């Protein structure tokens, strides 16, 4: 299957991280060698040193066409870009000056499964591993270089907005949440994320989202030593991400890093770090006890040695920290329509259908009471009841976006809005401020060309409107 990224050899120039003025020979200007997506724009490429870990490539689109005060977009590609790929940026961003940070991360370069050109970069006498946290360091060094060299002169201000999809959406969310300093002359004011993973621990069997709910939980725990996972649909992007976790991360402990699971900035995971990506803590403990008892151990000995295995409770965290200058950025979280495969066992399926039937019955009773008039007569025209869409259990892009948005809104409601109401008389309705600051949008079915990895037409329109509300050209 063909790779998404156009390939061709390209010379690049390396820059010092403390460079303030750009000499003309520092960049290689692209015109006839660029693909159609970049040929209509001025593209300049530079490599930024990441300490002793090699270089990260940054492509700058249309900087010369706009004044220094024009807000800058930072785009983070869906996956790590092959080293020989030519510059590219999504269609919906091409009106604005854009910096594309081509972070390094070993593994596939697209949903089609094409691999990046190398798994390590030779730097000095050792190889730099390209698994996590290499992409975090690349983005951090590149962002620092951008703010040091593209900030407006004198006392001017310049806003920055971050855009990303898939793995790039994960990095975009963490960068925006940790670099949105409200008083910075050049700082991040918002981010757009499409089909991002904001809590990688949701893929682990021990996460509560993968366990049966209600009365079925106790029965499932007895019948199976592992949770009955609500698996992503076969062939879906979500299943693709799940299958490649061991490629991107060295161990499950990496999934608990809030910079790759930004939801964990706001709350603890409520889990212990499992020994593997697919094995539960309880099963691992059972295997260890069996090994310790040896061949002469009996079931009675095993039961006697079994203690209560307590998992930590999930707790809320204060974010942003009260003494920091960070502010919850504006966010537009886009996701495709949810598609989840059925449970693995019939017992899980039957319990799920029973629960759905109970909910339906309860909803009917509630609707009947609501439609009853004061005289006690039931009238179908008395009250119009809004039917809510059934929530799909399991780990999917909608669940990821909804969790992060809920945590960001809760932070606004608890920390920022109460303080602003004391001095900002024009604030208006706090609830409306929260909803407009952090939005979640279902864009529907993805594009038919899965390798494109860009949002569909509805999503592009949402992105354009969101940017136009904040950037005036």
URFENHU-V358302 format. One record per backbone hydrogen bond with DSSP energy under -0.5 kcal/mol. NH is the residue of the N-H (numbers start at 0). CO is the residue of the C=O. If there is no record, write none. Layout:
# URFENHU-V358302
nh = (NH | NH)
co = (CO | CO)
This chain:
# URFENHU-V358302
nh = (7 | 14 | 18 | 22 | 25 | 26 | 27 | 28 | 29 | 33 | 37 | 38 | 39 | 40 | 42 | 42 | 43 | 44 | 45 | 46 | 47 | 47 | 48 | 49 | 50 | 52 | 55 | 56 | 57 | 58 | 59 | 60 | 60 | 61 | 64 | 65 | 69 | 71 | 72 | 73 | 74 | 74 | 75 | 76 | 76 | 80 | 84 | 85 | 92 | 93 | 95 | 97 | 98 | 99 | 99 | 100 | 100 | 101 | 101 | 102 | 105 | 108 | 109 | 112 | 115 | 120 | 122 | 125 | 127 | 128 | 129 | 131 | 133 | 136 | 137 | 138 | 139 | 140 | 141 | 142 | 143 | 144 | 145 | 146 | 147 | 148 | 149 | 150 | 155 | 157 | 159 | 160 | 161 | 162 | 163 | 164 | 165 | 166 | 167 | 168 | 169 | 170 | 171 | 172 | 173 | 174 | 175 | 176 | 177 | 178 | 179 | 180 | 181 | 181 | 183 | 186 | 187 | 188 | 189 | 190 | 191 | 192 | 193 | 194 | 196 | 197 | 201 | 202 | 203 | 206 | 209 | 210 | 215 | 216 | 218 | 219 | 220 | 221 | 222 | 223 | 228 | 230 | 232 | 235 | 239 | 240 | 241 | 242 | 243 | 244 | 246 | 247 | 248 | 253 | 254 | 255 | 256 | 259 | 260 | 262 | 263 | 264 | 265 | 266 | 267 | 275 | 283 | 284 | 285 | 286 | 287 | 288 | 289 | 290 | 291 | 292 | 293 | 296 | 301 | 302 | 303 | 304 | 305 | 308 | 309 | 316 | 318 | 323 | 326 | 329 | 330 | 331 | 332 | 333 | 333 | 334 | 336 | 340 | 343 | 348 | 349 | 350 | 351 | 352 | 353 | 354 | 355 | 356 | 357 | 358 | 359 | 360 | 361 | 362 | 363 | 364 | 365 | 366 | 367 | 368 | 369 | 370 | 371 | 372 | 375 | 378 | 378 | 381 | 382 | 384 | 385 | 386 | 387 | 392 | 394 | 395 | 399 | 400 | 401 | 402 | 403 | 404 | 405 | 406 | 407 | 408 | 409 | 410 | 411 | 412 | 413 | 414 | 415 | 416 | 418 | 419 | 420 | 421 | 422 | 422 | 423 | 424 | 426 | 432 | 433 | 434 | 435 | 436 | 437 | 438 | 438 | 440 | 442 | 442 | 443 | 449 | 451 | 452 | 459 | 460 | 461 | 462 | 463 | 464 | 465 | 466 | 467 | 468 | 469 | 470 | 472)
co = (83 | 46 | 15 | 20 | 22 | 23 | 44 | 26 | 42 | 30 | 34 | 34 | 35 | 37 | 29 | 40 | 59 | 27 | 57 | 12 | 45 | 55 | 14 | 53 | 48 | 49 | 47 | 101 | 45 | 99 | 43 | 58 | 97 | 41 | 61 | 62 | 66 | 158 | 96 | 160 | 72 | 98 | 162 | 74 | 100 | 102 | 81 | 5 | 89 | 90 | 92 | 60 | 72 | 58 | 97 | 74 | 98 | 56 | 99 | 100 | 129 | 113 | 113 | 109 | 106 | 127 | 125 | 122 | 120 | 126 | 118 | 247 | 130 | 132 | 133 | 134 | 135 | 136 | 137 | 138 | 139 | 140 | 141 | 142 | 143 | 144 | 145 | 146 | 152 | 184 | 186 | 71 | 189 | 73 | 191 | 75 | 193 | 77 | 164 | 165 | 165 | 166 | 167 | 168 | 169 | 170 | 171 | 172 | 173 | 174 | 175 | 178 | 179 | 324 | 180 | 157 | 178 | 159 | 159 | 329 | 161 | 331 | 163 | 333 | 165 | 195 | 198 | 199 | 200 | 203 | 206 | 207 | 212 | 213 | 214 | 215 | 216 | 217 | 218 | 219 | 226 | 228 | 338 | 232 | 235 | 236 | 237 | 238 | 239 | 241 | 243 | 243 | 244 | 250 | 251 | 252 | 253 | 256 | 256 | 197 | 260 | 261 | 262 | 262 | 314 | 278 | 279 | 280 | 281 | 282 | 283 | 284 | 285 | 286 | 287 | 288 | 289 | 293 | 297 | 298 | 299 | 300 | 301 | 306 | 307 | 265 | 316 | 320 | 179 | 188 | 436 | 190 | 438 | 192 | 331 | 440 | 443 | 230 | 228 | 344 | 345 | 346 | 347 | 348 | 349 | 350 | 351 | 352 | 353 | 354 | 355 | 356 | 357 | 358 | 359 | 360 | 361 | 362 | 363 | 364 | 365 | 366 | 368 | 376 | 372 | 370 | 376 | 378 | 378 | 382 | 383 | 384 | 385 | 390 | 229 | 393 | 395 | 396 | 397 | 398 | 399 | 400 | 401 | 402 | 403 | 404 | 405 | 406 | 407 | 408 | 409 | 410 | 410 | 411 | 414 | 415 | 416 | 418 | 418 | 419 | 419 | 422 | 423 | 428 | 429 | 430 | 431 | 432 | 433 | 330 | 436 | 332 | 334 | 440 | 334 | 447 | 448 | 449 | 455 | 456 | 457 | 458 | 459 | 460 | 461 | 462 | 463 | 464 | 466 | 466 | 470)
